[in-house]
């Protein structure tokens, strides 16, 4: 006891020293975390604030930007970024989303890199589009090349023979191969019916000048396909298949699937069959081989000798059999995983998947009459 009645404090124990060190470490760690969070928060704020500012407030440049029908905020952001109108499409997407901006209108707009985000949004909402186009045309998803060429001839000032000659001109095709990454020498395969089948993207096209050349029309369509290749470049690089082969599969999916939910499933079946070294055996390739839009394929059709006939020849057809849309391209890039090797499409649109040929044959026998009866109507 001391004279004041308290116990004299002895040396600090090892346990107390350890506790003191732990407290210091915790305090230092908390300080580091708080500082890091603050830095990240400030950095994120500055980054987003910068992304919302004009790309170049001193720019006098005007860019004609096309917003396709059905585009959402994410699609619009991507288009604006690709055209150099905004710095970051993702930031635009979330800015629009959290500000509950709506009412964007499709069409072509004259926009400038000097515009701020609010000015761009206002333009898109008011629909202040460029003057009415001199001509336009729409290519539905799954359209054959022949039908695309006829549509272009009907809706533009160019004659059918003139368009066909240009699209079969080998020097022009070689120039496209040089100018576009998406176009490769695969299109020059002697077995291919039309070199640019599948590469003329299905969409709506508007032109504001009367003297637009065939080259300008065709290259606008190829550029749309090129945009999708860039979007899925990572998947293409990781795949064992070329973009030409993947586009070919996408065209088959486009002709086979009626419901969106079936596209990745059908794509998965096609990949499974390729991996098992099985023939694809899909009816749309037979229709393309025969050259007719077949409601049903006959036994005679299935025996038709063409490299496009996947009932007779294994592997891929020489090239695409139609122009696939975005959903079918996405399905091939991200197919559904399953053990299915067969699928059967019923008349009502339902698609039934099976793992064995025996199961598939049972389904064929059960529902084949639906197609026969429908053909007789």
C-alpha positions as CSV (number, residue, x, y, z in Angstrom):
1,X,0.0,0.0,0.0
2,X,1.2,3.5,-0.7
3,X,0.6,6.3,1.6
4,X,-2.5,7.3,-0.4
5,X,-3.9,3.9,-0.1
6,X,-3.4,2.8,-3.8
7,X,-1.5,-0.2,-5.1
8,X,1.7,0.7,-6.8
9,X,1.5,0.2,-10.5
10,X,4.1,-2.4,-11.7
11,X,5.7,-2.9,-15.1
12,X,3.2,-3.4,-18.1
13,X,2.5,-7.0,-18.7
14,X,3.2,-8.7,-22.1
15,X,-0.6,-9.1,-22.7
16,X,-1.1,-5.4,-22.1
17,X,1.7,-4.5,-24.5
18,X,0.1,-6.7,-27.1
19,X,-3.3,-5.2,-26.6
20,X,-1.8,-1.7,-27.0
21,X,-0.1,-2.7,-30.3
22,X,-3.3,-4.2,-31.6
23,X,-5.2,-1.0,-30.8
24,X,-2.6,1.0,-32.7
25,X,-2.8,-1.3,-35.7
26,X,-6.6,-1.1,-35.7
27,X,-6.5,2.7,-35.6
28,X,-3.9,2.9,-38.4
29,X,-5.8,0.4,-40.5
30,X,-9.1,2.4,-40.0
31,X,-7.3,5.6,-40.9
32,X,-5.9,4.0,-44.1
33,X,-9.3,2.6,-45.1
34,X,-11.1,5.9,-44.4
35,X,-8.4,7.7,-46.5
36,X,-8.6,5.2,-49.3
37,X,-12.4,5.4,-49.4
38,X,-12.2,9.2,-49.4
39,X,-9.6,9.1,-52.3
40,X,-11.8,6.7,-54.3
41,X,-14.9,8.7,-53.6
42,X,-13.2,11.9,-54.7
43,X,-11.6,10.2,-57.7
44,X,-14.9,8.7,-58.7
45,X,-16.7,12.1,-58.3
46,X,-14.0,13.8,-60.4
47,X,-14.1,11.1,-63.1
48,X,-17.9,11.2,-63.4
49,X,-18.0,15.0,-63.4
50,X,-15.4,15.0,-66.2
51,X,-17.3,12.4,-68.2
52,X,-20.4,14.6,-68.1
53,X,-18.5,17.6,-69.4
54,X,-18.2,18.3,-73.2
55,X,-15.6,16.3,-75.1
56,X,-14.3,19.5,-76.6
57,X,-16.1,22.7,-75.6
58,X,-14.2,24.7,-78.3
59,X,-15.1,22.3,-81.1
60,X,-16.9,23.7,-84.2
61,X,-17.4,20.2,-85.6
62,X,-20.8,18.7,-86.2
63,X,-21.4,15.0,-86.4
64,X,-24.5,13.3,-87.9
65,X,-25.4,10.6,-85.4
66,X,-28.1,8.0,-86.1
67,X,-30.1,6.6,-83.2
68,X,-31.8,3.4,-84.3
69,X,-35.4,2.6,-83.6
70,X,-35.8,0.7,-80.3
71,X,-32.6,2.0,-78.8
72,X,-32.5,2.2,-75.0
73,X,-30.3,4.6,-72.9
74,X,-27.4,2.1,-73.0
75,X,-27.6,1.8,-76.8
76,X,-27.7,5.6,-77.2
77,X,-24.8,6.1,-74.9
78,X,-22.7,3.6,-76.9
79,X,-23.6,5.3,-80.2
80,X,-22.8,8.8,-78.8
81,X,-19.4,7.6,-77.4
82,X,-18.5,5.8,-80.6
83,X,-19.2,9.1,-82.5
84,X,-17.1,11.2,-80.1
85,X,-20.1,13.2,-78.8
86,X,-19.6,12.1,-75.2
87,X,-16.7,10.8,-73.2
88,X,-18.3,7.7,-71.6
89,X,-21.5,5.9,-72.7
90,X,-21.8,4.0,-69.4
91,X,-21.8,7.2,-67.4
92,X,-24.4,8.6,-69.8
93,X,-26.6,5.5,-69.4
94,X,-26.6,5.8,-65.6
95,X,-27.0,9.6,-65.6
96,X,-30.1,9.2,-67.8
97,X,-31.4,6.4,-65.7
98,X,-31.0,8.1,-62.3
99,X,-32.5,11.3,-63.6
100,X,-35.4,9.4,-65.0
101,X,-35.0,10.9,-68.4
102,X,-37.3,9.5,-71.0
103,X,-38.8,10.1,-74.4
104,X,-35.8,9.8,-76.6
105,X,-36.6,9.6,-80.3
106,X,-35.0,7.6,-83.0
107,X,-33.6,9.3,-86.0
108,X,-30.5,11.2,-87.2
109,X,-29.2,14.2,-85.3
110,X,-26.6,16.9,-85.9
111,X,-24.6,16.9,-82.6
112,X,-21.3,18.4,-81.6
113,X,-18.5,17.4,-79.2
114,X,-18.9,20.9,-77.7
115,X,-22.4,20.1,-76.3
116,X,-22.8,19.3,-72.6
117,X,-24.8,16.3,-71.4
118,X,-28.0,18.3,-70.8
119,X,-28.0,19.8,-74.2
120,X,-27.5,16.4,-75.8
121,X,-30.4,14.9,-73.8
122,X,-32.7,17.8,-74.7
123,X,-31.9,17.3,-78.4
124,X,-32.7,13.6,-78.2
125,X,-35.9,14.2,-76.3
126,X,-37.2,17.0,-78.6
127,X,-36.5,14.9,-81.7
128,X,-34.7,17.7,-83.5
129,X,-33.6,15.4,-86.3
130,X,-32.0,16.2,-89.6
131,X,-34.3,16.9,-92.5
132,X,-36.4,14.1,-93.9
133,X,-34.3,11.5,-95.7
134,X,-34.3,11.4,-99.5
135,X,-34.8,7.6,-99.3
136,X,-34.7,4.9,-96.7
137,X,-35.2,1.1,-96.4
138,X,-35.6,-1.5,-93.8
139,X,-34.0,-4.9,-93.8
140,X,-35.8,-7.4,-91.4
141,X,-33.7,-9.8,-89.4
142,X,-33.2,-13.1,-91.2
143,X,-33.5,-11.7,-94.7
144,X,-31.6,-13.4,-97.6
145,X,-29.0,-11.5,-99.6
146,X,-31.1,-11.7,-102.7
147,X,-34.1,-10.0,-101.0
148,X,-31.8,-7.3,-99.5
149,X,-30.4,-6.5,-103.0
150,X,-34.0,-6.2,-104.4
151,X,-35.0,-4.0,-101.5
152,X,-32.1,-1.7,-102.1
153,X,-32.9,-1.5,-105.8
154,X,-36.6,-0.7,-105.1
155,X,-36.0,2.0,-102.5
156,X,-32.9,3.7,-103.9
157,X,-32.0,5.3,-107.3
158,X,-29.7,2.3,-108.2
159,X,-30.7,-0.5,-110.7
160,X,-30.6,-4.1,-109.6
161,X,-28.0,-5.2,-112.2
162,X,-25.8,-2.3,-111.1
163,X,-25.9,-3.3,-107.4
164,X,-25.3,-7.0,-108.2
165,X,-22.4,-6.2,-110.4
166,X,-20.8,-4.0,-107.7
167,X,-21.3,-6.7,-105.0
168,X,-19.7,-9.4,-107.1
169,X,-16.8,-7.2,-108.2
170,X,-13.7,-9.0,-106.8
171,X,-11.6,-5.8,-106.7
172,X,-14.3,-4.1,-104.6
173,X,-14.6,-7.2,-102.3
174,X,-10.8,-7.1,-101.8
175,X,-11.1,-3.4,-100.9
176,X,-13.7,-4.2,-98.3
177,X,-11.4,-6.9,-96.9
178,X,-8.7,-4.3,-96.5
179,X,-11.0,-1.6,-95.0
180,X,-13.0,-3.7,-92.5
181,X,-11.7,-6.1,-89.9
182,X,-15.0,-7.9,-90.0
183,X,-14.6,-8.8,-93.6
184,X,-11.9,-11.5,-94.3
185,X,-10.8,-13.6,-97.2
186,X,-13.4,-16.2,-96.0
187,X,-15.9,-14.4,-98.2
188,X,-13.9,-15.4,-101.3
189,X,-14.4,-19.1,-100.8
190,X,-15.4,-20.5,-104.1
191,X,-18.3,-22.4,-102.5
192,X,-20.0,-19.3,-101.1
193,X,-23.0,-18.3,-103.1
194,X,-22.9,-14.6,-102.3
195,X,-19.7,-13.1,-100.7
196,X,-21.5,-10.6,-98.5
197,X,-24.4,-12.8,-97.4
198,X,-24.9,-12.2,-93.7
199,X,-22.6,-9.1,-93.6
200,X,-25.3,-6.6,-94.7
201,X,-26.8,-5.9,-91.2
202,X,-30.5,-6.1,-90.7
203,X,-31.7,-2.6,-89.7
204,X,-33.4,0.6,-91.0
205,X,-31.2,2.9,-93.1
206,X,-31.9,6.5,-94.0
207,X,-30.0,8.6,-96.5
208,X,-30.2,12.4,-96.9
209,X,-28.5,12.9,-100.2
210,X,-29.9,11.9,-103.6
211,X,-26.5,11.0,-105.1
212,X,-25.5,8.4,-102.5
213,X,-23.4,5.7,-104.2
214,X,-23.9,2.0,-104.0
215,X,-20.6,1.8,-102.1
216,X,-21.8,4.2,-99.4
217,X,-25.0,2.2,-99.0
218,X,-23.3,-1.1,-98.7
219,X,-20.5,0.2,-96.4
220,X,-23.1,1.7,-94.1
221,X,-24.6,-1.7,-93.7
222,X,-21.2,-3.4,-93.2
223,X,-20.2,-0.8,-90.6
224,X,-23.2,-2.0,-88.5
225,X,-21.9,-5.5,-88.6
226,X,-18.4,-4.2,-87.7
227,X,-19.9,-2.5,-84.6
228,X,-21.1,-5.9,-83.4
229,X,-17.8,-7.5,-84.0
230,X,-16.1,-4.8,-81.9
231,X,-18.7,-5.3,-79.2
232,X,-18.1,-9.0,-79.0
233,X,-14.4,-8.9,-79.9
234,X,-13.4,-10.5,-76.6
235,X,-15.7,-13.5,-77.1
236,X,-14.4,-13.9,-80.7
237,X,-10.8,-13.9,-79.5
238,X,-11.5,-16.5,-76.9
239,X,-13.5,-18.7,-79.3
240,X,-11.9,-21.5,-81.3
241,X,-14.0,-20.3,-84.2
242,X,-13.6,-17.4,-86.6
243,X,-16.1,-14.5,-86.7
244,X,-17.2,-15.7,-90.2
245,X,-18.1,-19.1,-88.6
246,X,-19.8,-17.5,-85.7
247,X,-21.8,-15.2,-88.0
248,X,-22.8,-18.3,-90.0
249,X,-24.1,-19.9,-86.8
250,X,-25.9,-16.7,-85.9
251,X,-27.7,-16.7,-89.3
252,X,-28.9,-20.3,-88.7
253,X,-30.1,-19.4,-85.2
254,X,-32.0,-16.4,-86.8
255,X,-33.8,-18.6,-89.3
256,X,-34.5,-21.3,-86.7
257,X,-35.7,-19.4,-83.6
258,X,-39.0,-17.7,-83.2
259,X,-38.8,-16.8,-79.5
260,X,-35.9,-14.9,-78.0
261,X,-35.6,-17.5,-75.1
262,X,-34.8,-20.2,-77.7
263,X,-31.9,-18.4,-79.4
264,X,-29.1,-19.2,-76.9
265,X,-30.5,-22.7,-76.4
266,X,-30.4,-23.4,-80.1
267,X,-27.0,-21.9,-80.3
268,X,-25.9,-24.2,-77.5
269,X,-27.2,-27.3,-79.4
270,X,-25.3,-26.3,-82.6
271,X,-22.1,-25.9,-80.7
272,X,-22.7,-29.3,-78.9
273,X,-23.1,-31.0,-82.3
274,X,-20.0,-29.4,-83.7
275,X,-18.0,-30.6,-80.7
276,X,-19.4,-34.1,-81.1
277,X,-18.4,-34.0,-84.7
278,X,-22.0,-34.4,-85.7
279,X,-23.6,-32.8,-88.8
280,X,-25.7,-29.7,-87.9
281,X,-28.7,-31.0,-89.8
282,X,-30.8,-27.8,-89.7
283,X,-33.6,-27.2,-92.2
284,X,-32.9,-23.5,-93.0
285,X,-29.6,-24.5,-94.6
286,X,-31.5,-26.9,-96.8
287,X,-33.9,-24.2,-97.9
288,X,-30.9,-21.9,-98.7
289,X,-29.2,-24.7,-100.6
290,X,-32.3,-25.4,-102.7
291,X,-32.8,-21.6,-103.1
292,X,-36.4,-21.6,-101.9
293,X,-38.1,-20.5,-98.7
294,X,-39.4,-23.9,-97.8
295,X,-42.3,-24.4,-95.4
296,X,-41.3,-28.0,-95.0
297,X,-38.2,-29.9,-96.3
298,X,-38.8,-33.1,-98.2
299,X,-36.6,-36.2,-98.4
300,X,-35.6,-35.1,-101.8
301,X,-34.5,-31.7,-100.4
302,X,-32.5,-33.3,-97.7
303,X,-30.5,-35.1,-100.3
304,X,-29.8,-32.0,-102.4
305,X,-26.1,-31.8,-103.2
306,X,-24.9,-28.4,-101.9
307,X,-22.2,-27.5,-99.4
308,X,-24.9,-25.5,-97.7
309,X,-26.9,-28.7,-97.0
310,X,-25.9,-29.6,-93.5
311,X,-27.7,-32.9,-93.7
312,X,-25.2,-34.0,-96.3
313,X,-22.1,-32.2,-95.2
314,X,-20.5,-31.9,-91.8
315,X,-19.1,-28.8,-90.1
316,X,-20.1,-25.3,-91.1
317,X,-21.8,-24.2,-94.3
318,X,-19.5,-22.1,-96.5
319,X,-21.0,-18.9,-95.0
320,X,-24.1,-17.3,-93.5
321,X,-27.5,-18.1,-94.9
322,X,-29.1,-14.7,-94.0
323,X,-28.5,-11.5,-92.2
324,X,-28.8,-12.2,-88.4
325,X,-30.1,-9.6,-85.9
326,X,-28.4,-8.6,-82.7
327,X,-30.2,-11.1,-80.5
328,X,-29.0,-14.1,-82.6
329,X,-25.4,-12.8,-82.7
330,X,-25.6,-12.4,-78.9
331,X,-26.9,-15.9,-78.6
332,X,-24.0,-17.4,-80.5
333,X,-21.5,-15.3,-78.5
334,X,-23.1,-16.4,-75.2
335,X,-24.8,-19.8,-75.9
336,X,-26.8,-21.7,-73.3
337,X,-24.9,-24.6,-71.7
338,X,-26.7,-28.0,-71.8
339,X,-26.2,-31.6,-72.9
340,X,-28.8,-31.2,-75.7
341,X,-27.9,-32.5,-79.1
342,X,-31.3,-32.2,-80.8
343,X,-34.2,-29.7,-81.0
344,X,-37.5,-29.8,-82.7
345,X,-39.6,-26.8,-83.5
346,X,-43.4,-27.3,-83.3
347,X,-45.9,-25.5,-85.4
348,X,-47.0,-23.4,-82.5
349,X,-43.4,-22.1,-81.9
350,X,-42.5,-24.3,-79.0
351,X,-39.1,-25.8,-79.3
352,X,-38.4,-29.2,-77.6
353,X,-34.8,-30.2,-76.7
354,X,-33.4,-33.7,-76.3
355,X,-30.1,-35.4,-75.6
356,X,-30.7,-38.6,-77.6
357,X,-31.7,-39.4,-81.1
358,X,-34.3,-41.8,-79.9
359,X,-36.0,-39.1,-77.9
360,X,-35.8,-36.7,-80.8
361,X,-37.4,-39.3,-83.2
362,X,-40.3,-39.7,-80.8
363,X,-40.9,-36.0,-80.8
364,X,-40.7,-35.9,-84.6
365,X,-43.2,-38.6,-85.0
366,X,-45.5,-37.1,-82.4
367,X,-45.7,-33.6,-83.9
368,X,-44.7,-33.9,-87.6
369,X,-48.4,-34.0,-88.6
370,X,-48.8,-30.4,-87.4
371,X,-46.6,-29.2,-90.2
372,X,-48.2,-31.5,-92.8
373,X,-51.7,-30.3,-91.9
374,X,-50.6,-26.6,-91.9
375,X,-49.0,-27.0,-95.4
376,X,-52.3,-28.4,-96.7
377,X,-54.3,-25.5,-95.4
